Amino acid sequence: MKNALVSTLILAGLPILLPAFAQAQDAEALFKSKSCVACHKIDSKLVGPSYKDVAAKYAGQDGAVEILAGKIKNGVMGDWGPIPMPPNAVTEEQARILAEWVLQQK
């Protein structure tokens, strides 16, 4: 009986967890499909900072998603050194998805 209850609770939670898992996979696929991979890695510096460093810098900051999405879409210069990040060919929605994903890297 106890095992049946646990199984039922696990199965009931899957519809909640699966969309979040799918969104994370979609965001990572989006990252890999754009020019981001030329300059960024998740856990180590390449040309630009690692995404873990970016997430740490913006942790707990109000409006971090919007700020980062704007930088992804429009480019930025001077935040991480002298090498500028050029504007990226992404939609507003894609920039937001990428920003949310980057900020989840810990």
C-alpha positions in Angstrom: 0.0 0.0 0.0 2.8 2.4 0.9 4.7 1.6 -2.3 1.5 2.3 -4.3 1.1 5.7 -2.6 4.7 6.7 -3.3 4.4 5.6 -7.0 1.1 7.5 -7.3 2.8 10.7 -5.9 5.8 10.3 -8.2 3.6 9.8 -11.3 1.4 12.8 -10.2 4.5 15.0 -10.1 5.8 14.1 -13.5 3.6 16.4 -15.5 5.0 19.3 -13.4 8.6 18.3 -13.7 8.7 17.2 -17.4 7.9 20.7 -18.8 10.8 22.2 -16.8 13.1 19.5 -17.9 12.1 20.0 -21.6 12.5 23.7 -21.3 16.1 23.3 -19.9 16.9 20.9 -22.8 15.3 23.4 -25.3 17.4 26.3 -23.8 20.6 24.2 -24.0 19.8 23.3 -27.6 19.2 26.9 -28.4 22.6 27.8 -26.8 24.3 25.2 -29.0 22.5 26.4 -32.1 23.6 30.0 -31.8 27.0 31.6 -32.0 27.2 31.6 -28.1 29.3 28.4 -28.2 32.1 30.2 -30.1 32.9 32.3 -27.0 31.2 30.8 -24.0 31.3 27.5 -22.1 29.2 26.5 -19.1 31.9 26.0 -16.5 35.1 27.6 -17.9 36.2 30.8 -19.5 36.7 30.8 -23.2 36.7 34.2 -24.9 33.9 35.3 -22.7 33.0 34.4 -19.1 31.7 31.0 -18.2 27.9 30.8 -17.7 28.5 29.8 -14.1 30.4 33.0 -13.5 27.7 35.0 -15.2 25.0 33.3 -13.0 27.1 34.1 -9.9 27.5 37.7 -10.9 23.7 38.2 -11.3 22.6 35.9 -8.5 19.8 37.6 -6.5 19.8 40.7 -8.6 16.4 42.2 -9.4 15.6 42.1 -13.1 18.6 39.9 -13.9 16.7 38.0 -16.6 15.7 41.2 -18.4 19.2 42.8 -18.1 21.0 39.7 -19.4 18.4 39.1 -22.2 19.1 42.7 -23.3 22.8 42.1 -23.3 22.4 38.8 -25.3 20.2 40.5 -27.9 22.0 43.8 -28.2 25.6 43.0 -27.3 27.7 44.6 -24.5 31.2 46.0 -24.1 33.3 46.3 -21.0 31.4 44.1 -18.5 33.9 41.3 -18.6 37.0 42.9 -20.0 38.0 44.6 -23.3 36.5 42.1 -25.7 33.0 43.1 -26.7 30.1 40.7 -27.1 28.4 41.5 -30.4 24.6 41.6 -30.8 23.1 38.1 -31.4 20.6 37.2 -34.0 17.9 36.1 -31.5 14.4 37.1 -30.9 13.3 38.7 -27.6 11.8 35.4 -26.5 15.0 33.5 -27.4 17.1 36.0 -25.5 14.9 35.6 -22.5 15.1 31.8 -22.7 18.9 31.9 -22.9 19.1 34.4 -20.1 16.9 32.3 -17.8 19.0 29.2 -18.7 22.3 31.0 -18.1 21.2 32.2 -14.7 20.3 28.6 -13.7 23.9 27.5 -14.2 25.5 27.0 -10.8 
